[in-house]
Amino acid sequence: MIDLISYLRRQKLFSDRTFGPGARTKGVIDHIRKELIEIEAAPSDLKEWIDVVTLALDGAWRAGYSPEQIVNQLERTLERNEQRKWPDWRTASPDQAIEHDRRESKP
């Protein structure tokens, strides 16, 4: 299996060398939008989903975060989501986002 921190270090080297240094925020967001259109056209294509993940991780390190900070935030986000109250998915539309109950949000 992959070591995510090592992967992020490798991805950063590739991306920096290939696409240049700096935040490039608008370019990363533009690329994510294009990938989302590709997912809508082929929702079962794993490659397209991973393209979005890769771009999101690229945006995170370009925003100044280390691989360790990115991985730690991934874990904290899952932990926070596990603690939130969510509506019953069976009563939600499959075509709309299922959002947590914001009245009980924790910082």
PDB file as gemmi writes it, atoms N, CA and C in Angstrom:
CRYST1    1.000    1.000    1.000  90.00  90.00  90.00 P 1                      
ATOM      1  N   MET A   1       0.826  -1.190   0.000  1.00  0.00           N  
ATOM      2  CA  MET A   1       0.000   0.000   0.000  1.00  0.00           C  
ATOM      3  C   MET A   1       0.871   1.255   0.000  1.00  0.00           C  
ATOM      4  N   ILE A   2       0.235   2.324  -0.356  1.00  0.00           N  
ATOM      5  CA  ILE A   2       0.931   3.596  -0.501  1.00  0.00           C  
ATOM      6  C   ILE A   2       1.073   4.320   0.843  1.00  0.00           C  
ATOM      7  N   ASP A   3       2.207   4.954   1.029  1.00  0.00           N  
ATOM      8  CA  ASP A   3       2.436   5.846   2.161  1.00  0.00           C  
ATOM      9  C   ASP A   3       2.036   7.237   1.655  1.00  0.00           C  
ATOM     10  N   LEU A   4       0.946   7.780   2.169  1.00  0.00           N  
ATOM     11  CA  LEU A   4       0.389   9.018   1.631  1.00  0.00           C  
ATOM     12  C   LEU A   4       1.349  10.195   1.759  1.00  0.00           C  
ATOM     13  N   ILE A   5       2.089  10.276   2.824  1.00  0.00           N  
ATOM     14  CA  ILE A   5       3.038  11.383   2.988  1.00  0.00           C  
ATOM     15  C   ILE A   5       4.133  11.292   1.932  1.00  0.00           C  
ATOM     16  N   SER A   6       4.680  10.104   1.697  1.00  0.00           N  
ATOM     17  CA  SER A   6       5.694   9.933   0.651  1.00  0.00           C  
ATOM     18  C   SER A   6       5.105  10.243  -0.724  1.00  0.00           C  
ATOM     19  N   TYR A   7       3.870   9.806  -0.949  1.00  0.00           N  
ATOM     20  CA  TYR A   7       3.204  10.089  -2.215  1.00  0.00           C  
ATOM     21  C   TYR A   7       3.081  11.596  -2.437  1.00  0.00           C  
ATOM     22  N   LEU A   8       2.666  12.330  -1.397  1.00  0.00           N  
ATOM     23  CA  LEU A   8       2.512  13.780  -1.532  1.00  0.00           C  
ATOM     24  C   LEU A   8       3.838  14.471  -1.814  1.00  0.00           C  
ATOM     25  N   ARG A   9       4.897  13.993  -1.209  1.00  0.00           N  
ATOM     26  CA  ARG A   9       6.229  14.563  -1.503  1.00  0.00           C  
ATOM     27  C   ARG A   9       6.585  14.331  -2.969  1.00  0.00           C  
ATOM     28  N   ARG A  10       6.331  13.126  -3.461  1.00  0.00           N  
ATOM     29  CA  ARG A  10       6.604  12.791  -4.863  1.00  0.00           C  
ATOM     30  C   ARG A  10       5.723  13.615  -5.801  1.00  0.00           C  
ATOM     31  N   GLN A  11       4.432  13.724  -5.469  1.00  0.00           N  
ATOM     32  CA  GLN A  11       3.514  14.512  -6.296  1.00  0.00           C  
ATOM     33  C   GLN A  11       3.956  15.969  -6.358  1.00  0.00           C  
ATOM     34  N   LYS A  12       4.377  16.528  -5.231  1.00  0.00           N  
ATOM     35  CA  LYS A  12       4.822  17.922  -5.186  1.00  0.00           C  
ATOM     36  C   LYS A  12       6.014  18.130  -6.109  1.00  0.00           C  
ATOM     37  N   LEU A  13       6.985  17.228  -6.062  1.00  0.00           N  
ATOM     38  CA  LEU A  13       8.152  17.350  -6.936  1.00  0.00           C  
ATOM     39  C   LEU A  13       7.744  17.322  -8.405  1.00  0.00           C  
ATOM     40  N   PHE A  14       6.894  16.368  -8.769  1.00  0.00           N  
ATOM     41  CA  PHE A  14       6.420  16.271 -10.149  1.00  0.00           C  
ATOM     42  C   PHE A  14       5.664  17.527 -10.561  1.00  0.00           C  
ATOM     43  N   SER A  15       4.709  17.938  -9.737  1.00  0.00           N  
ATOM     44  CA  SER A  15       3.852  19.062 -10.076  1.00  0.00           C  
ATOM     45  C   SER A  15       4.630  20.368 -10.171  1.00  0.00           C  
ATOM     46  N   ASP A  16       5.512  20.584  -9.229  1.00  0.00           N  
ATOM     47  CA  ASP A  16       6.335  21.798  -9.229  1.00  0.00           C  
ATOM     48  C   ASP A  16       7.204  21.851 -10.485  1.00  0.00           C  
ATOM     49  N   ARG A  17       7.796  20.733 -10.828  1.00  0.00           N  
ATOM     50  CA  ARG A  17       8.660  20.647 -12.007  1.00  0.00           C  
ATOM     51  C   ARG A  17       7.852  20.791 -13.308  1.00  0.00           C  
ATOM     52  N   THR A  18       6.666  20.214 -13.344  1.00  0.00           N  
ATOM     53  CA  THR A  18       5.864  20.164 -14.560  1.00  0.00           C  
ATOM     54  C   THR A  18       5.014  21.408 -14.768  1.00  0.00           C  
ATOM     55  N   PHE A  19       4.404  21.920 -13.689  1.00  0.00           N  
ATOM     56  CA  PHE A  19       3.459  23.028 -13.811  1.00  0.00           C  
ATOM     57  C   PHE A  19       3.966  24.334 -13.223  1.00  0.00           C  
ATOM     58  N   GLY A  20       5.139  24.288 -12.605  1.00  0.00           N  
ATOM     59  CA  GLY A  20       5.730  25.498 -12.051  1.00  0.00           C  
ATOM     60  C   GLY A  20       5.386  25.701 -10.588  1.00  0.00           C  
ATOM     61  N   PRO A  21       6.134  26.608  -9.958  1.00  0.00           N  
ATOM     62  CA  PRO A  21       5.933  26.880  -8.537  1.00  0.00           C  
ATOM     63  C   PRO A  21       4.750  27.826  -8.299  1.00  0.00           C  
ATOM     64  N   GLY A  22       4.462  28.048  -7.049  1.00  0.00           N  
ATOM     65  CA  GLY A  22       3.450  29.026  -6.685  1.00  0.00           C  
ATOM     66  C   GLY A  22       2.081  28.404  -6.465  1.00  0.00           C  
ATOM     67  N   ALA A  23       1.163  29.240  -6.003  1.00  0.00           N  
ATOM     68  CA  ALA A  23      -0.165  28.762  -5.638  1.00  0.00           C  
ATOM     69  C   ALA A  23      -0.967  28.273  -6.845  1.00  0.00           C  
ATOM     70  N   ARG A  24      -0.942  29.005  -7.937  1.00  0.00           N  
ATOM     71  CA  ARG A  24      -1.674  28.628  -9.151  1.00  0.00           C  
ATOM     72  C   ARG A  24      -3.134  28.264  -8.846  1.00  0.00           C  
ATOM     73  N   THR A  25      -3.711  28.941  -7.863  1.00  0.00           N  
ATOM     74  CA  THR A  25      -5.047  28.588  -7.360  1.00  0.00           C  
ATOM     75  C   THR A  25      -6.099  28.593  -8.460  1.00  0.00           C  
ATOM     76  N   LYS A  26      -6.153  29.654  -9.232  1.00  0.00           N  
ATOM     77  CA  LYS A  26      -7.183  29.731 -10.279  1.00  0.00           C  
ATOM     78  C   LYS A  26      -7.010  28.619 -11.311  1.00  0.00           C  
ATOM     79  N   GLY A  27      -5.788  28.286 -11.647  1.00  0.00           N  
ATOM     80  CA  GLY A  27      -5.530  27.209 -12.599  1.00  0.00           C  
ATOM     81  C   GLY A  27      -5.946  25.852 -12.055  1.00  0.00           C  
ATOM     82  N   VAL A  28      -5.655  25.609 -10.784  1.00  0.00           N  
ATOM     83  CA  VAL A  28      -6.047  24.342 -10.163  1.00  0.00           C  
ATOM     84  C   VAL A  28      -7.572  24.235 -10.106  1.00  0.00           C  
ATOM     85  N   ILE A  29      -8.236  25.316  -9.707  1.00  0.00           N  
ATOM     86  CA  ILE A  29      -9.700  25.307  -9.644  1.00  0.00           C  
ATOM     87  C   ILE A  29     -10.302  25.105 -11.032  1.00  0.00           C  
ATOM     88  N   ASP A  30      -9.747  25.768 -12.033  1.00  0.00           N  
ATOM     89  CA  ASP A  30     -10.225  25.605 -13.406  1.00  0.00           C  
ATOM     90  C   ASP A  30     -10.114  24.148 -13.843  1.00  0.00           C  
ATOM     91  N   HIS A  31      -9.008  23.526 -13.496  1.00  0.00           N  
ATOM     92  CA  HIS A  31      -8.797  22.127 -13.868  1.00  0.00           C  
ATOM     93  C   HIS A  31      -9.784  21.216 -13.140  1.00  0.00           C  
ATOM     94  N   ILE A  32     -10.039  21.500 -11.848  1.00  0.00           N  
ATOM     95  CA  ILE A  32     -11.009  20.706 -11.091  1.00  0.00           C  
ATOM     96  C   ILE A  32     -12.387  20.803 -11.738  1.00  0.00           C  
ATOM     97  N   ARG A  33     -12.785  22.006 -12.140  1.00  0.00           N  
ATOM     98  CA  ARG A  33     -14.094  22.176 -12.806  1.00  0.00           C  
ATOM     99  C   ARG A  33     -14.180  21.308 -14.061  1.00  0.00           C  
ATOM    100  N   LYS A  34     -13.116  21.284 -14.839  1.00  0.00           N  
ATOM    101  CA  LYS A  34     -13.108  20.464 -16.060  1.00  0.00           C  
ATOM    102  C   LYS A  34     -13.202  18.984 -15.731  1.00  0.00           C  
ATOM    103  N   GLU A  35     -12.525  18.567 -14.679  1.00  0.00           N  
ATOM    104  CA  GLU A  35     -12.582  17.162 -14.272  1.00  0.00           C  
ATOM    105  C   GLU A  35     -13.975  16.789 -13.773  1.00  0.00           C  
ATOM    106  N   LEU A  36     -14.652  17.703 -13.090  1.00  0.00           N  
ATOM    107  CA  LEU A  36     -16.009  17.429 -12.613  1.00  0.00           C  
ATOM    108  C   LEU A  36     -16.966  17.207 -13.784  1.00  0.00           C  
ATOM    109  N   ILE A  37     -16.770  17.935 -14.858  1.00  0.00           N  
ATOM    110  CA  ILE A  37     -17.581  17.730 -16.067  1.00  0.00           C  
ATOM    111  C   ILE A  37     -17.317  16.336 -16.629  1.00  0.00           C  
ATOM    112  N   GLU A  38     -16.063  15.904 -16.596  1.00  0.00           N  
ATOM    113  CA  GLU A  38     -15.722  14.559 -17.070  1.00  0.00           C  
ATOM    114  C   GLU A  38     -16.350  13.490 -16.177  1.00  0.00           C  
ATOM    115  N   ILE A  39     -16.439  13.741 -14.888  1.00  0.00           N  
ATOM    116  CA  ILE A  39     -17.091  12.791 -13.979  1.00  0.00           C  
ATOM    117  C   ILE A  39     -18.581  12.718 -14.284  1.00  0.00           C  
ATOM    118  N   GLU A  40     -19.196  13.865 -14.539  1.00  0.00           N  
ATOM    119  CA  GLU A  40     -20.625  13.850 -14.880  1.00  0.00           C  
ATOM    120  C   GLU A  40     -20.877  13.009 -16.134  1.00  0.00           C  
ATOM    121  N   ALA A  41     -19.951  13.050 -17.073  1.00  0.00           N  
ATOM    122  CA  ALA A  41     -20.096  12.279 -18.313  1.00  0.00           C  
ATOM    123  C   ALA A  41     -19.802  10.800 -18.108  1.00  0.00           C  
ATOM    124  N   ALA A  42     -18.934  10.481 -17.146  1.00  0.00           N  
ATOM    125  CA  ALA A  42     -18.543   9.084 -16.911  1.00  0.00           C  
ATOM    126  C   ALA A  42     -18.399   8.844 -15.407  1.00  0.00           C  
ATOM    127  N   PRO A  43     -19.515   8.800 -14.676  1.00  0.00           N  
ATOM    128  CA  PRO A  43     -19.447   8.724 -13.213  1.00  0.00           C  
ATOM    129  C   PRO A  43     -18.817   7.462 -12.640  1.00  0.00           C  
ATOM    130  N   SER A  44     -18.638   6.437 -13.443  1.00  0.00           N  
ATOM    131  CA  SER A  44     -18.020   5.204 -12.948  1.00  0.00           C  
ATOM    132  C   SER A  44     -16.536   5.119 -13.274  1.00  0.00           C  
ATOM    133  N   ASP A  45     -15.978   6.169 -13.849  1.00  0.00           N  
ATOM    134  CA  ASP A  45     -14.571   6.164 -14.251  1.00  0.00           C  
ATOM    135  C   ASP A  45     -13.688   6.564 -13.069  1.00  0.00           C  
ATOM    136  N   LEU A  46     -13.058   5.597 -12.452  1.00  0.00           N  
ATOM    137  CA  LEU A  46     -12.214   5.852 -11.281  1.00  0.00           C  
ATOM    138  C   LEU A  46     -11.124   6.869 -11.586  1.00  0.00           C  
ATOM    139  N   LYS A  47     -10.554   6.802 -12.772  1.00  0.00           N  
ATOM    140  CA  LYS A  47      -9.475   7.728 -13.130  1.00  0.00           C  
ATOM    141  C   LYS A  47      -9.914   9.181 -12.990  1.00  0.00           C  
ATOM    142  N   GLU A  48     -11.139   9.475 -13.389  1.00  0.00           N  
ATOM    143  CA  GLU A  48     -11.625  10.852 -13.300  1.00  0.00           C  
ATOM    144  C   GLU A  48     -11.795  11.290 -11.849  1.00  0.00           C  
ATOM    145  N   TRP A  49     -12.287  10.402 -11.003  1.00  0.00           N  
ATOM    146  CA  TRP A  49     -12.404  10.726  -9.575  1.00  0.00           C  
ATOM    147  C   TRP A  49     -11.024  10.997  -8.975  1.00  0.00           C  
ATOM    148  N   ILE A  50     -10.057  10.170  -9.336  1.00  0.00           N  
ATOM    149  CA  ILE A  50      -8.708  10.343  -8.793  1.00  0.00           C  
ATOM    150  C   ILE A  50      -8.057  11.614  -9.322  1.00  0.00           C  
ATOM    151  N   ASP A  51      -8.399  12.005 -10.542  1.00  0.00           N  
ATOM    152  CA  ASP A  51      -7.886  13.284 -11.054  1.00  0.00           C  
ATOM    153  C   ASP A  51      -8.309  14.432 -10.140  1.00  0.00           C  
ATOM    154  N   VAL A  52      -9.552  14.409  -9.650  1.00  0.00           N  
ATOM    155  CA  VAL A  52     -10.029  15.460  -8.749  1.00  0.00           C  
ATOM    156  C   VAL A  52      -9.276  15.401  -7.417  1.00  0.00           C  
ATOM    157  N   VAL A  53      -9.084  14.197  -6.892  1.00  0.00           N  
ATOM    158  CA  VAL A  53      -8.335  14.041  -5.641  1.00  0.00           C  
ATOM    159  C   VAL A  53      -6.916  14.580  -5.810  1.00  0.00           C  
ATOM    160  N   THR A  54      -6.277  14.222  -6.905  1.00  0.00           N  
ATOM    161  CA  THR A  54      -4.904  14.665  -7.167  1.00  0.00           C  
ATOM    162  C   THR A  54      -4.828  16.185  -7.241  1.00  0.00           C  
ATOM    163  N   LEU A  55      -5.781  16.783  -7.929  1.00  0.00           N  
ATOM    164  CA  LEU A  55      -5.794  18.245  -8.042  1.00  0.00           C  
ATOM    165  C   LEU A  55      -6.054  18.908  -6.689  1.00  0.00           C  
ATOM    166  N   ALA A  56      -6.937  18.330  -5.882  1.00  0.00           N  
ATOM    167  CA  ALA A  56      -7.200  18.890  -4.555  1.00  0.00           C  
ATOM    168  C   ALA A  56      -5.946  18.831  -3.683  1.00  0.00           C  
ATOM    169  N   LEU A  57      -5.240  17.720  -3.733  1.00  0.00           N  
ATOM    170  CA  LEU A  57      -3.998  17.600  -2.968  1.00  0.00           C  
ATOM    171  C   LEU A  57      -2.951  18.576  -3.492  1.00  0.00           C  
ATOM    172  N   ASP A  58      -2.902  18.756  -4.805  1.00  0.00           N  
ATOM    173  CA  ASP A  58      -1.979  19.711  -5.410  1.00  0.00           C  
ATOM    174  C   ASP A  58      -2.299  21.120  -4.909  1.00  0.00           C  
ATOM    175  N   GLY A  59      -3.584  21.458  -4.884  1.00  0.00           N  
ATOM    176  CA  GLY A  59      -3.979  22.773  -4.383  1.00  0.00           C  
ATOM    177  C   GLY A  59      -3.604  22.972  -2.923  1.00  0.00           C  
ATOM    178  N   ALA A  60      -3.699  21.914  -2.127  1.00  0.00           N  
ATOM    179  CA  ALA A  60      -3.375  22.020  -0.702  1.00  0.00           C  
ATOM    180  C   ALA A  60      -1.897  22.322  -0.488  1.00  0.00           C  
ATOM    181  N   TRP A  61      -1.001  21.607  -1.162  1.00  0.00           N  
ATOM    182  CA  TRP A  61       0.418  21.904  -0.942  1.00  0.00           C  
ATOM    183  C   TRP A  61       0.779  23.256  -1.551  1.00  0.00           C  
ATOM    184  N   ARG A  62       0.131  23.606  -2.665  1.00  0.00           N  
ATOM    185  CA  ARG A  62       0.400  24.911  -3.271  1.00  0.00           C  
ATOM    186  C   ARG A  62      -0.092  26.051  -2.383  1.00  0.00           C  
ATOM    187  N   ALA A  63      -1.054  25.772  -1.506  1.00  0.00           N  
ATOM    188  CA  ALA A  63      -1.539  26.772  -0.542  1.00  0.00           C  
ATOM    189  C   ALA A  63      -0.599  26.888   0.655  1.00  0.00           C  
ATOM    190  N   GLY A  64       0.461  26.094   0.659  1.00  0.00           N  
ATOM    191  CA  GLY A  64       1.484  26.224   1.694  1.00  0.00           C  
ATOM    192  C   GLY A  64       1.503  25.140   2.747  1.00  0.00           C  
ATOM    193  N   TYR A  65       0.726  24.081   2.556  1.00  0.00           N  
ATOM    194  CA  TYR A  65       0.667  23.022   3.573  1.00  0.00           C  
ATOM    195  C   TYR A  65       1.618  21.888   3.260  1.00  0.00           C  
ATOM    196  N   SER A  66       2.210  21.336   4.308  1.00  0.00           N  
ATOM    197  CA  SER A  66       3.148  20.223   4.164  1.00  0.00           C  
ATOM    198  C   SER A  66       2.362  18.927   3.984  1.00  0.00           C  
ATOM    199  N   PRO A  67       3.017  17.882   3.469  1.00  0.00           N  
ATOM    200  CA  PRO A  67       2.345  16.581   3.391  1.00  0.00           C  
ATOM    201  C   PRO A  67       1.786  16.132   4.744  1.00  0.00           C  
ATOM    202  N   GLU A  68       2.535  16.372   5.799  1.00  0.00           N  
ATOM    203  CA  GLU A  68       2.076  15.968   7.136  1.00  0.00           C  
ATOM    204  C   GLU A  68       0.816  16.739   7.535  1.00  0.00           C  
ATOM    205  N   GLN A  69       0.778  18.031   7.246  1.00  0.00           N  
ATOM    206  CA  GLN A  69      -0.399  18.828   7.577  1.00  0.00           C  
ATOM    207  C   GLN A  69      -1.620  18.373   6.770  1.00  0.00           C  
ATOM    208  N   ILE A  70      -1.408  18.046   5.515  1.00  0.00           N  
ATOM    209  CA  ILE A  70      -2.508  17.592   4.659  1.00  0.00           C  
ATOM    210  C   ILE A  70      -3.084  16.279   5.188  1.00  0.00           C  
ATOM    211  N   VAL A  71      -2.218  15.329   5.496  1.00  0.00           N  
ATOM    212  CA  VAL A  71      -2.675  14.031   6.005  1.00  0.00           C  
ATOM    213  C   VAL A  71      -3.361  14.202   7.361  1.00  0.00           C  
ATOM    214  N   ASN A  72      -2.798  15.041   8.221  1.00  0.00           N  
ATOM    215  CA  ASN A  72      -3.430  15.287   9.525  1.00  0.00           C  
ATOM    216  C   ASN A  72      -4.815  15.903   9.353  1.00  0.00           C  
ATOM    217  N   GLN A  73      -4.958  16.823   8.403  1.00  0.00           N  
ATOM    218  CA  GLN A  73      -6.267  17.439   8.182  1.00  0.00           C  
ATOM    219  C   GLN A  73      -7.258  16.436   7.608  1.00  0.00           C  
ATOM    220  N   LEU A  74      -6.806  15.555   6.737  1.00  0.00           N  
ATOM    221  CA  LEU A  74      -7.685  14.492   6.236  1.00  0.00           C  
ATOM    222  C   LEU A  74      -8.256  13.692   7.402  1.00  0.00           C  
ATOM    223  N   GLU A  75      -7.393  13.320   8.328  1.00  0.00           N  
ATOM    224  CA  GLU A  75      -7.833  12.530   9.481  1.00  0.00           C  
ATOM    225  C   GLU A  75      -8.770  13.332  10.372  1.00  0.00           C  
ATOM    226  N   ARG A  76      -8.437  14.602  10.644  1.00  0.00           N  
ATOM    227  CA  ARG A  76      -9.298  15.438  11.495  1.00  0.00           C  
ATOM    228  C   ARG A  76     -10.665  15.655  10.850  1.00  0.00           C  
ATOM    229  N   THR A  77     -10.689  15.808   9.537  1.00  0.00           N  
ATOM    230  CA  THR A  77     -11.960  16.017   8.846  1.00  0.00           C  
ATOM    231  C   THR A  77     -12.851  14.789   8.966  1.00  0.00           C  
ATOM    232  N   LEU A  78     -12.283  13.601   8.796  1.00  0.00           N  
ATOM    233  CA  LEU A  78     -13.076  12.382   8.968  1.00  0.00           C  
ATOM    234  C   LEU A  78     -13.589  12.274  10.397  1.00  0.00           C  
ATOM    235  N   GLU A  79     -12.720  12.538  11.359  1.00  0.00           N  
ATOM    236  CA  GLU A  79     -13.130  12.469  12.760  1.00  0.00           C  
ATOM    237  C   GLU A  79     -14.259  13.457  13.047  1.00  0.00           C  
ATOM    238  N   ARG A  80     -14.153  14.676  12.524  1.00  0.00           N  
ATOM    239  CA  ARG A  80     -15.198  15.686  12.719  1.00  0.00           C  
ATOM    240  C   ARG A  80     -16.509  15.223  12.081  1.00  0.00           C  
ATOM    241  N   ASN A  81     -16.427  14.684  10.870  1.00  0.00           N  
ATOM    242  CA  ASN A  81     -17.633  14.211  10.190  1.00  0.00           C  
ATOM    243  C   ASN A  81     -18.285  13.043  10.932  1.00  0.00           C  
ATOM    244  N   GLU A  82     -17.461  12.196  11.530  1.00  0.00           N  
ATOM    245  CA  GLU A  82     -18.008  11.066  12.296  1.00  0.00           C  
ATOM    246  C   GLU A  82     -18.783  11.542  13.520  1.00  0.00           C  
ATOM    247  N   GLN A  83     -18.432  12.708  14.040  1.00  0.00           N  
ATOM    248  CA  GLN A  83     -19.087  13.241  15.241  1.00  0.00           C  
ATOM    249  C   GLN A  83     -20.342  14.052  14.925  1.00  0.00           C  
ATOM    250  N   ARG A  84     -20.533  14.418  13.685  1.00  0.00           N  
ATOM    251  CA  ARG A  84     -21.672  15.244  13.301  1.00  0.00           C  
ATOM    252  C   ARG A  84     -22.950  14.425  13.182  1.00  0.00           C  
ATOM    253  N   LYS A  85     -24.077  15.114  13.282  1.00  0.00           N  
ATOM    254  CA  LYS A  85     -25.377  14.487  13.083  1.00  0.00           C  
ATOM    255  C   LYS A  85     -25.741  14.629  11.606  1.00  0.00           C  
ATOM    256  N   TRP A  86     -26.103  13.498  10.987  1.00  0.00           N  
ATOM    257  CA  TRP A  86     -26.439  13.460   9.566  1.00  0.00           C  
ATOM    258  C   TRP A  86     -27.866  12.967   9.394  1.00  0.00           C  
ATOM    259  N   PRO A  87     -28.568  13.484   8.394  1.00  0.00           N  
ATOM    260  CA  PRO A  87     -29.919  12.971   8.143  1.00  0.00           C  
ATOM    261  C   PRO A  87     -29.856  11.537   7.614  1.00  0.00           C  
ATOM    262  N   ASP A  88     -30.963  10.851   7.704  1.00  0.00           N  
ATOM    263  CA  ASP A  88     -31.051   9.490   7.182  1.00  0.00           C  
ATOM    264  C   ASP A  88     -30.908   9.539   5.664  1.00  0.00           C  
ATOM    265  N   TRP A  89     -29.907   8.906   5.144  1.00  0.00           N  
ATOM    266  CA  TRP A  89     -29.636   8.938   3.706  1.00  0.00           C  
ATOM    267  C   TRP A  89     -30.778   8.369   2.887  1.00  0.00           C  
ATOM    268  N   ARG A  90     -31.565   7.484   3.495  1.00  0.00           N  
ATOM    269  CA  ARG A  90     -32.686   6.863   2.775  1.00  0.00           C  
ATOM    270  C   ARG A  90     -33.794   7.851   2.461  1.00  0.00           C  
ATOM    271  N   THR A  91     -33.820   8.977   3.179  1.00  0.00           N  
ATOM    272  CA  THR A  91     -34.860   9.986   2.953  1.00  0.00           C  
ATOM    273  C   THR A  91     -34.358  11.142   2.085  1.00  0.00           C  
ATOM    274  N   ALA A  92     -33.109  11.084   1.689  1.00  0.00           N  
ATOM    275  CA  ALA A  92     -32.511  12.177   0.912  1.00  0.00           C  
ATOM    276  C   ALA A  92     -32.527  11.851  -0.579  1.00  0.00           C  
ATOM    277  N   SER A  93     -32.574  12.895  -1.368  1.00  0.00           N  
ATOM    278  CA  SER A  93     -32.498  12.728  -2.819  1.00  0.00           C  
ATOM    279  C   SER A  93     -31.087  12.275  -3.199  1.00  0.00           C  
ATOM    280  N   PRO A  94     -30.972  11.279  -4.061  1.00  0.00           N  
ATOM    281  CA  PRO A  94     -29.644  10.851  -4.500  1.00  0.00           C  
ATOM    282  C   PRO A  94     -28.980  11.877  -5.426  1.00  0.00           C  
ATOM    283  N   ASP A  95     -29.726  12.895  -5.829  1.00  0.00           N  
ATOM    284  CA  ASP A  95     -29.203  13.915  -6.741  1.00  0.00           C  
ATOM    285  C   ASP A  95     -28.818  15.215  -6.039  1.00  0.00           C  
ATOM    286  N   GLN A  96     -28.872  15.206  -4.707  1.00  0.00           N  
ATOM    287  CA  GLN A  96     -28.504  16.397  -3.953  1.00  0.00           C  
ATOM    288  C   GLN A  96     -27.538  16.031  -2.837  1.00  0.00           C  
ATOM    289  N   ALA A  97     -26.758  17.003  -2.436  1.00  0.00           N  
ATOM    290  CA  ALA A  97     -25.803  16.791  -1.348  1.00  0.00           C  
ATOM    291  C   ALA A  97     -26.541  16.474  -0.054  1.00  0.00           C  
ATOM    292  N   ILE A  98     -25.969  15.579   0.725  1.00  0.00           N  
ATOM    293  CA  ILE A  98     -26.466  15.300   2.072  1.00  0.00           C  
ATOM    294  C   ILE A  98     -25.550  16.075   3.014  1.00  0.00           C  
ATOM    295  N   GLU A  99     -26.130  17.040   3.714  1.00  0.00           N  
ATOM    296  CA  GLU A  99     -25.337  17.887   4.595  1.00  0.00           C  
ATOM    297  C   GLU A  99     -25.661  17.604   6.052  1.00  0.00           C  
ATOM    298  N   HIS A 100     -24.672  17.821   6.894  1.00  0.00           N  
ATOM    299  CA  HIS A 100     -24.861  17.591   8.324  1.00  0.00           C  
ATOM    300  C   HIS A 100     -25.779  18.655   8.910  1.00  0.00           C  
ATOM    301  N   ASP A 101     -26.302  18.364  10.081  1.00  0.00           N  
ATOM    302  CA  ASP A 101     -27.165  19.291  10.797  1.00  0.00           C  
ATOM    303  C   ASP A 101     -26.296  20.430  11.324  1.00  0.00           C  
ATOM    304  N   ARG A 102     -26.437  21.596  10.751  1.00  0.00           N  
ATOM    305  CA  ARG A 102     -25.594  22.748  11.116  1.00  0.00           C  
ATOM    306  C   ARG A 102     -25.966  23.348  12.466  1.00  0.00           C  
ATOM    307  N   ARG A 103     -27.128  23.023  12.977  1.00  0.00           N  
ATOM    308  CA  ARG A 103     -27.532  23.534  14.297  1.00  0.00           C  
ATOM    309  C   ARG A 103     -26.684  22.913  15.403  1.00  0.00           C  
ATOM    310  N   GLU A 104     -26.090  21.771  15.133  1.00  0.00           N  
ATOM    311  CA  GLU A 104     -25.301  21.083  16.157  1.00  0.00           C  
ATOM    312  C   GLU A 104     -23.819  21.039  15.782  1.00  0.00           C  
ATOM    313  N   SER A 105     -23.392  21.923  14.876  1.00  0.00           N  
ATOM    314  CA  SER A 105     -21.997  21.921  14.420  1.00  0.00           C  
ATOM    315  C   SER A 105     -21.040  22.229  15.541  1.00  0.00           C  
ATOM    316  N   LYS A 106     -19.933  21.530  15.493  1.00  0.00           N  
ATOM    317  CA  LYS A 106     -18.839  21.784  16.443  1.00  0.00           C  
ATOM    318  C   LYS A 106     -17.698  22.413  15.654  1.00  0.00           C  
ATOM    319  N   PRO A 107     -16.969  23.328  16.269  1.00  0.00           N  
ATOM    320  CA  PRO A 107     -15.865  23.985  15.554  1.00  0.00           C  
ATOM    321  C   PRO A 107     -14.791  23.033  15.116  1.00  0.00           C  
TER     322      PRO A 107                                                      
END                                                                             
